[in-house]
Amino acid sequence: MIKLFLSYTLLLGLAIYFLKDMTNMPDLNNPWIKSSAYLILIFSLFVIVRYFLLLLFSMLNLRKNLKNNYENFDEDKAPFISILVPCFNEEKTIKNSIKSLIEQNYPRFEVIVIDDGSSDNTYLIAKSMEFNDGNKRLRVLTKKNAGKALALNYGISKAKGDYFLVVDADSKISKDSLKLMIRYFEKDEKLAAVAGSVYVTNSENLWTNLQALEYVQGLNLVRNGQAYFKLVNIVPGPIGLFKKDAVIKTGLYTTDTFAEDCDLTLSLIAKGYKIEYEIDAVSYTEAPESIVDLIKQRYRWTRGILQAILKHKVRLFDFSEPTIAFVMWYMVFESILWPIVSIFANFFIIFVAFSVDQTKMLIYWWIIFTILDISASIYCLSVTKENMKLLLYSLYYRLIFVNITNIAKVLSSFEEVFGIEMNWGKIERKGKI
């Protein structure tokens, strides 16, 4: 771990070297160009520092959790857990998803499938798998279509456990997930939820491999770093374990955003609850295989997060509660400011490179962020033991993937601000979990 940290620090130092060299470019006479250049340089330095701090806290969190194993797990004291699976038209994936749940290496639990008025065979497939052997059982419920949030609330009302795991119907989870996640609740009464890891299961083409790299980086660097402070800002839909009492006190899931998972997480943090992250509790999910579906997904995610931020906007300036204020400003930076500045910086540096003959600046800009992506990928792939072939995609991860998703984020933010209507945008699954 120390060697990995030193290697990562060396790479970040190299990025700073290139950034410093960019400041030595010949003076630019135009004051607008000069001020924009300095803004971009400050922004770049801020991003480099962010990467370093996330790495540091991620490593500290991993070290903290090394002793938090489940080898001495007492099955007699294991609390009963309800697993909630909301679904709508998931006939291609629901069977494999349910199989992964009933094979959990945990003594007492129930799986509750909530069919949200599917028009395909989702309900019939799930219903045919119902069973009850005392300690483990599968129940299948159905209701009129009203959206994921209300389907989850219906499932919570029927859940017998004091804790519930939320799993998307297009995902399957690792066998030890329940055992790994429930242990956190023994040590902290203020803990409301534990987020799990999400991996892409259909890494078959350019777009799914780039998403696989994004998931590994985003979860195991960002969320692992956040977890050091027990402030994970989004418990992902594919896998998250919640304390039922805390969720009920917070007001359950709401229907006024496209990101009910983000909204609930922010509500829990605002109530003073803590959110953890378990790196080895894994949900394998099917990522969009085409650029159209990818953009459609990111539009919904960004609008949902922006809706959640606007819903809780009063917390941005409530510094009497610094925890939730910090989390909110972090999300504003990640979801709104970063994409805008990044797009502006790309166009600006291309303009400078060709208008005043400073192509060196363009090359350095690409090198800096490619170094960051490679270093983050090396760390995350080493920690997760994911396929190292994904490291190759970090060479053009930012050039292609990040720019496309940033444009989608900015456009979707624009549409949200101006109230342009958008539906849920469900993506058709191929059934590859």
N, C-alpha and C positions, 0 to 999 in steps of 0.2 A: 504493500500500500504506500509506503514512504517513497519507494522508487517511482511509482506511478505518479505520485504527487510532484516529485522533483522534475520528472519528465514533462508533466503538464505545465509546471511553472516555467520551465525553460522555453516551451513553445509559446506561452503567453508573453514572455520576455522578448522573444523574436518578433511577435506581432507588434509590441510596443516600439521595437527598434525601427520597423518599417513605418510605423505611425510617426515617430520622431523625424525620420528622414523626409516624410511628406511635408513637415513644417519648414523644411529647408528649401522648398521650391522658390524659384525667383519671385520677387514681389509682383503682385498683380495690381495694376493701376486702378481698375474699377473697384470702388469701395463696396459695392453690392457683392461682387464676386469674392472679394477678400473676406468680408464678414460671413458669407455663406461657407467659405472654406474653413474658417475657424470654428463655426458652429458644427460642421461635420467632424472636424478633428476632435472636438470636445465630446461629441456624441460617441465617436469611435472609442475614445479612452474610457468613457463611462461603460460601454458594452464590454470592453476587455476586463475592467474591474469586476463587472457583474459576473462574467464567466469564472473569474478567479474565486470570488466569494462563494458562488454556487458549488464549485468544486470542493472548496475547503469545508463547507458545511455538509455537503453530501458525504464526504469521507468521514467527517466526525460522526455523522449519524450512523453510517455503516459500522464504525467502530463501537459506538454505543450499543448497537443492536446485536453485536457478535455474541454477547452473553445471553441474549434474549431468545434462547432456543426452546424447543418444545420436547426435548428428550425426556424430561420428567413430567410430561403432561399427564394430569390425573383425570382419566376419563370419567370416573365416578362423580367428579365435581364439574364436569363440562356442562355449561348452560345449554338449554334447548334453543336452537336457532331456526328461524324461518327464512327460506330462500325465496325471494319474489322474482318472478319472471314475467314482466309485462310484454305482450306481443300483439302485433297486428300484421296479418298476412305474412307469416314467417314459416310457411309450410316446408320450405327448402332447408331450413336450418334447425327447426325446433326439436326434432328428434335427437340429433347429435348433442344439442345444448342440454337437453334433459338428461341424457345418458351421462354426461360429464358431471352433472350435479348429484345424481343418485349414487355415483361412485365415490363421493367424498369420503376421505379417511377421517371421519368424525362420528362419534357414537350416537348422537341424538339430533335429528333435524327433520324438517318437513320442507318440501318443495311446493310452492303455490304458483301455478301458471295462471296468469290473468289474461284471458283472451279479450282484447278490446274491440269486439265486434268485427272480427276478420271475415272477409268475403271468400277466402279460399279454405283449404282443409286444415288450417292450423289447429283449430279446436278439436276436430275429430282425431287427428294424429296424437295430440297431447292426451286427450281423454282415454285413448286406447292403452296408454302407458300407466294409468293410475294404479296405485297399490298402497297397502298399509300393512307393515309387518311389526307394528308396535313402536319401535325406536325410530324408524324411518318411514316416511310416507310421501306420496305425491297426490296433491289435490289440483284439480283443474276447474277454474271458475270462468264464467263468461259474462259480459256486460255489453251494453250499448256503446258504440264507439264514441269516445269523448276525449281521447288523447292520453299520452303516457302518464302525465302527472296524476290524473284522476284514477287511472288504472292502478297505479302504485298506492294511492291512498286507499282504494278499495281493498287491495291486498293487505295493507297494514292493518286495516280494521278486522280482517279475518285471521291474521297471524297469531299463533299461539306463543311464539317465542318472545323473550325480552330483548332479543337482538334480531335484526333482519339483514340479510345480504341481498343486494340488488344486482341482478345479472341481466344483461340484454339477451334477447332470444336469438341473436345472430352470433353469440359467443359461446365458448366453452372454457371452463376454468380448471386449473391444476388441482390434483387430488388433495393436497394438503392445505388448500386455501383457508378453509374455516379454522383449522387448528392453528395456523400461523397468525391469523388476524385476531382471533378472540383473545389471545394472551395479553394484548395491549390493554384491554379493559380492566384487567385485574389490578393494575398499578396506578390508575389515574381515574378518579371519580368524575373529573371534568371532561374526560374524553367522550366525544359524541360519535366519532366515525373513524374508520381506517380505510384509506384508499389502497387499491391494489395496482399491480402493473398491467399494462395492456400491450400485447404484441400482435403484430400482423401475421395472420396465418397463411395468406395467399401471396407471398412474395414471389411473383412470377414475371412481372414486367417492370419497366422503368418506373411507372407511377407508384406501384405497390411497394417496390423496394425503397424508393425515396420516402414513402410514408413509414415503412418499417424503421428506417434510420431515424426519422423524426420522432416516432413513438419512443424508441430506446433512449434518445437524447432527452426528449421533453420530460419523460417520466423519471428516469434514473439519475439525471443531473438536477433538473429543476425541482421535482417533487421530493426527491430525497434530500435536497438542500433545505427546502421548506419544512420538511418533517423534523429537522433538528430543533426547530422552534415550535413544533406541533401546530403549524399554520399552513397546511396544504390548502390551497385556495379553491380547488375543484376536486370533488370525489367523482371519478369518472363513472358514466353509466354502465359500462361493461362489468365493473366489479367494485363494490363498496359495501362495507359492513357498518351498520348503524345501531346505536342504542335507541330502541323504540321510544322510550320515555322522553328522551331529549328531542327527537323529531316531532313528537306530538306536542310538546311544550312550545316548540318553535313555530308550529302552525302547519305542519305537514308540507306536502308539495303544493305549489301554486301553478296556475295555468296562464299567467300573464307574461311569460317569457318563453323563448324557444330553447332555453338552457335551464331546465328545472333542476339539474344537478348542481350547476353553478349557483343558482339562486338559493337553494337549500343550504349549500355549504357556507355562503356568505351570511345567511340568517343565523346559522349555528355559531359562527365565529362572533357575530355581533352580540349574541346572547352570552358570550364568555366561554363557550365550549372550545375544546381543542380537537384538532384533526391530525391523525397520524398517517403513515405510509408504510406498507410492507412490500418490500422489493420482490420477494419470492412467491407471493400470492398472485398468480398470473391468469389473466383472461386473454384468450386467443380470439381475435375478432377478424372479420372479413373486411378489408379496406376497399374503397372504390377503385375499380380497375381502369377507368377512363378519366381523362382530364375533365370532361364535362361533369361527371358524377363527383369528382374531387372538388371542383369549384362550387357545385351545388351544396355539398356538405359544409365547406368552409364558410359559405354565405350564411348558412343557418347557424353554425357555431358562433360566428362573429356577431351576428345580430342578437343571438341569445345572450351572449356575454355582455354586449353593450346594453341590452334591455335590463339585465341584472344590475349592472353598474348604475344605470339611471334610476332604477328602482330604489337602490340604496345610496343615492348620491349625497344625502344628508350626512352620511358617515364620512365622506371625504374631508369635511371641514370640522368634524367633531373630534378635536384633539384631546378631549377629556377621555376618549376611548382610543388611545394611540394604536392599539393592536389592529382593530378593524380598519382604521384610517390608513395604516401602512399597507395592509393587504389590498385595500381599494386602490390606492395610488400605484401600487405595483401592477395591478391589473390594467389600469389606465395606460401605463407605460407599455406593457407587453402587447395589449390588444389594439391600442389606438395610436399612441405617439410613435412607437418603434416602427410600425409599418409605414406611416406617413413620412417620417424622416428618412427611412431607408430608401423609399422610392425617390424622394427628392434628391437624396445623395447620389443615387445611381445616375439620374439624368444630369445632375450638376457636374459630376466628375467626367462623364462622357463629353459634356459640352466644353469643359475646361481643357480636357485632353486634346480635343481636335481644333478648338478655336484659338488657343494660345500655345499650341504645340507642347502640351504637357502629358504625353501618353504615359510617361513614367508614373504619374499620379494614378491613372486608371489601373495600371498593373499592380501598384502597391496596394490599392484599395481591395482588389481581388485577393491578393496574397494574404493580407491581414485577416480577412474573414474566412478564407479557406483554412488558414492555420487554426483559427478558433474552432471551426467545424471538425477538422481532422483530430485535434487534441481532445475535443469533447467526445468524439466517436471512439477514439482509442480507449478512453477511460470507461465509457458506458458499455462498450462491447466487452471489455475485460471483466467488468463487474457482473454483467448479466450472462456472460458466456454465450451470447448470441453469435450467429454466423459472422465471422470476420470479413466475409465478402462484402458486407455492407459498407466497410471502410472505403472501398473504391468509389462509392456513390457520394462520399463527402467531398470529392474533388469538384463536383459540379452541383452539389446539393443547393448551395446558395444561388448559384448562377441561374438555375432553372426553377427548382421547386420553391424556394423561399420567395423569389420575385413574383411568381405566379400567385402564391397564396397571399402575399402581401397586397397585391393588386386587388384580389378578391375581398380581402379584409377592408381595404379602404373604400371600395365601391359599395360593399354591404353596409358599412358604417354610414356612408352618404345616404343610402336608401332608408336606413333606420331613422336618421335625423330628420329626413323630409317625409317620413311616414308612408313610404311606398309599400304597398301591400305585398306580403309574401306568404306562401303556404308552407307546410312542414317540409316538403321536398324529400319525401322518402326515396331512398336509393334501392333499386332492385338488387337483391342478393343472388349469388350464384350457387350457394350451398356448399362452400368449400371449407367449412370448419370441421 
